[in-house]
Amino acid sequence: MEFAVFLAGRLLARGDLATAARAAYEGPAGALVVIDGSTGRSVDLDLRGSVPDVLARLRSTPAPKASRGRPKLGVVAREVTLLPRHWDWLAIQPSGASAALRRLVDQARRATDDAGAVREAQEVTYRVMTTLAGDLPGYEEATRALFASDRARFEGLIAAWPQDVGAYVGELSERVWPPSP
């Protein structure tokens, strides 16, 4: 995961969380914003104490508790309502009804993964835009262009933003647009 640290529209640092925390700690005073580039969400850092204290808090995440008994396999039993012809078809599948349903769901997921990836990229870009550029001129129009997949309009609007903000948002938006031939 890569993080970015901004202060008043200026990019101070990019890197892992420790790099971002160090930059936020040592950077100029002001309203710092730390962005998680993989989710587009801002991250709150506890910058109290010294740099080693801050970094130690980042590393001290509680370990998950081990549970007793049989490990969970991730299988969830739920009710499915199908028409009789669907049950008849499932009954003649060689690997059983559950395996056939899992296979069908996996095929459908693969077919929609590209659209889902674009949608997620739009959401990440939108979150960053809202945090860094929500009060800048052209923000609403840029948001509309982003979700309408109007790349030329989007890039034209973000070009008027502070250089670091526009460059970062533009970089994040690259996953939204279809690849060039």
C-alpha positions in Angstrom: 0.0 0.0 0.0 1.2 3.5 -0.8 0.3 6.5 1.2 0.5 10.2 0.3 0.9 13.2 2.6 -0.6 16.5 1.6 -0.5 19.9 3.2 -2.6 22.7 1.6 -2.6 21.1 -1.8 1.1 20.3 -1.8 2.4 16.7 -1.8 4.9 16.3 1.0 5.7 12.6 0.7 4.7 9.3 -0.8 5.5 5.8 0.4 4.6 3.2 2.9 2.8 4.1 6.1 6.0 4.6 8.1 7.3 7.0 5.4 4.0 8.9 5.5 4.0 9.0 9.3 7.6 10.3 9.4 6.8 13.0 6.8 3.7 14.0 8.7 5.6 14.2 12.0 8.6 16.1 10.6 6.7 18.2 8.1 5.5 21.8 8.6 2.6 22.4 11.0 -0.8 22.6 9.4 -3.8 20.6 8.4 -2.0 17.5 7.1 -4.0 14.9 5.1 -2.7 11.4 4.8 -4.3 9.4 2.0 -4.3 5.6 1.6 -3.8 5.3 -2.2 -5.4 1.8 -2.3 -8.7 2.9 -0.8 -8.8 6.7 -1.3 -9.6 7.2 2.4 -7.8 9.6 4.7 -5.8 8.0 7.5 -5.6 9.4 11.1 -2.1 9.1 12.6 -1.3 9.5 16.2 1.8 11.8 16.0 2.3 12.2 19.8 5.8 11.7 21.2 9.0 11.2 19.2 9.4 9.6 15.7 10.3 6.2 17.3 7.1 6.4 19.4 5.0 7.1 16.3 6.5 4.3 14.3 6.2 1.9 17.3 2.5 2.6 17.4 2.1 1.8 13.7 3.8 -1.6 14.2 1.8 -2.5 17.3 -1.4 -3.8 15.8 -3.1 -6.5 17.9 -2.7 -10.1 16.6 -5.9 -12.0 15.8 -6.9 -14.4 18.6 -6.5 -18.1 17.7 -9.8 -20.0 18.3 -10.2 -23.5 19.5 -11.7 -26.3 17.5 -12.1 -27.0 13.8 -10.9 -24.1 11.6 -13.5 -22.2 9.7 -13.5 -23.1 6.0 -15.4 -20.0 4.8 -18.4 -22.1 3.9 -21.8 -20.4 4.7 -25.0 -22.3 4.5 -28.0 -20.2 3.3 -31.3 -20.8 1.6 -31.6 -20.6 -2.1 -35.0 -20.5 -3.9 -35.0 -22.0 -7.4 -37.7 -23.2 -9.8 -38.2 -26.9 -10.2 -36.4 -27.0 -13.6 -33.3 -25.4 -12.0 -33.3 -28.0 -9.2 -33.7 -30.7 -11.9 -30.7 -29.4 -13.8 -28.6 -29.1 -10.6 -29.5 -32.7 -9.6 -27.9 -34.1 -12.8 -24.6 -32.2 -12.4 -21.7 -34.6 -11.9 -20.0 -32.7 -9.0 -23.3 -31.9 -7.2 -25.5 -28.9 -6.8 -23.2 -26.9 -4.5 -20.2 -27.2 -6.8 -22.3 -26.4 -9.9 -23.6 -23.2 -8.2 -20.2 -22.2 -7.0 -18.9 -22.7 -10.6 -21.7 -20.5 -12.0 -21.1 -17.8 -9.5 -17.4 -17.8 -10.3 -18.1 -17.5 -14.0 -20.5 -14.6 -13.4 -18.0 -12.8 -11.2 -15.2 -13.2 -13.8 -17.5 -11.7 -16.4 -18.2 -8.7 -14.3 -14.7 -8.2 -12.7 -13.6 -5.6 -15.3 -16.7 -3.4 -14.6 -16.2 -3.9 -10.9 -12.5 -2.9 -11.1 -13.4 0.3 -13.0 -16.2 1.1 -10.5 -13.7 0.6 -7.6 -11.1 2.8 -9.3 -13.8 5.5 -9.7 -14.7 5.3 -6.1 -11.1 5.5 -4.9 -10.5 8.5 -7.2 -13.7 10.1 -6.0 -12.8 9.7 -2.3 -9.4 11.4 -2.9 -11.0 14.2 -4.9 -13.6 14.8 -2.2 -10.8 15.0 0.5 -8.3 17.1 -1.4 -10.3 19.0 -3.9 -13.9 19.1 -2.6 -13.8 22.9 -2.3 -11.8 23.6 -5.5 -13.4 25.1 -8.7 -14.6 22.4 -11.1 -14.9 19.7 -8.4 -18.5 18.8 -9.1 -18.0 18.9 -12.9 -14.9 16.7 -12.6 -16.9 14.2 -10.5 -19.5 14.0 -13.2 -16.9 13.5 -15.8 -15.2 10.8 -13.8 -18.4 8.8 -13.4 -19.4 9.5 -17.0 -16.0 8.1 -18.1 -15.3 11.4 -20.0 -11.5 11.4 -19.7 -10.9 14.6 -21.8 -13.3 16.7 -19.7 -12.0 15.2 -16.5 -8.4 15.9 -17.3 -9.2 19.4 -18.5 -11.0 20.2 -15.2 -8.4 18.8 -12.8 -5.6 20.7 -14.7 -6.8 23.9 -13.0 -6.3 22.4 -9.6 -3.0 22.8 -7.6 -0.3 20.9 -9.5 0.3 18.1 -6.9 -3.5 17.5 -6.3 -4.2 17.4 -10.0 -1.3 15.1 -10.7 -2.2 12.7 -7.8 -5.9 12.5 -8.8 -4.9 12.1 -12.4 -2.6 9.2 -11.5 -5.3 7.5 -9.5 -7.8 7.9 -12.3 -5.6 6.0 -14.8 -7.3 2.8 -13.6 -10.7 4.2 -14.6 -10.0 4.7 -18.3 -9.8 1.9 -20.9 -6.3 1.1 -22.0 -5.1 2.8 -25.2 -4.8 0.6 -28.2 
